[in-house]
């Protein structure tokens, strides 16, 4: 542990005393607090759809069932809420697997160009529907990185999913890839709503959402970026974000090259 000593100012000029903090105690407390917060967050996220399903169920049993049209409408809402619940459980399972590093096992040389092309075509229909321009600025070949191809695809999926969700119709999204020194850098840039400066440091935290209501409406739980960060970290890389509210966001990550560039 690290020792921290801060002089305490007395009323006069002389020092009144010294505060000594044992770092490892505060770190452990912080971890504990994070865990408690996590459980509270999960419970809250689970409770919201459950409360709504329960409410519609009770209303149906109380007599609303006599009207077939209402019944159908309520059942549809209950179906959607059930979908949300199972998405949340899936996300949580993914996150815990990644956090415990139980997933990254299919390590192999990975061609990011292939992954970028594959993921981009996955999202073309969604982009088209919103009239978003999805462009790729990716060289034909790039040196490989070493990692798990499914996990690395997941990173791009989550970033693109957000870019599409948080960019208003007729905006544009650009994916770039390049080599910088002995790293591969991949960027996902959008012309979307952007992220306020005060939210930027927290954006990769589990359950953190800038606008809970808006994000929930779009189906988000604030888990996507936490997953991204864990995957990139497990691959020895880094992820960063720059953003201007009302203008757009740029997410970029770097990964070490499988074969360091020859001098
Ligand atoms: P969610 O599932 O809620 O989108 P994420 O972890 O993927 O969760 O993202 C966390 C929050 O970061 C989002 O709720 C949103 O507020 C913000 N965010 C993420 N990506 C973007 C983006 N490209 N543009 C604007 N805001 C974003």
Boltz pocket constraint, residues with backbone or C-beta under 6 A from the ligand:
constraints:
  - pocket:
      binder: B
      contacts: [[A, 158], [A, 159], [A, 162], [A, 163], [A, 166], [A, 167], [A, 190], [A, 192], [A, 193], [A, 194], [A, 195], [A, 203], [A, 205], [A, 208], [A, 209], [A, 210], [A, 211], [A, 215], [A, 216], [A, 219], [A, 220], [A, 221], [A, 222], [A, 223], [A, 224], [A, 225], [A, 226], [A, 249]]
      max_distance: 6.0
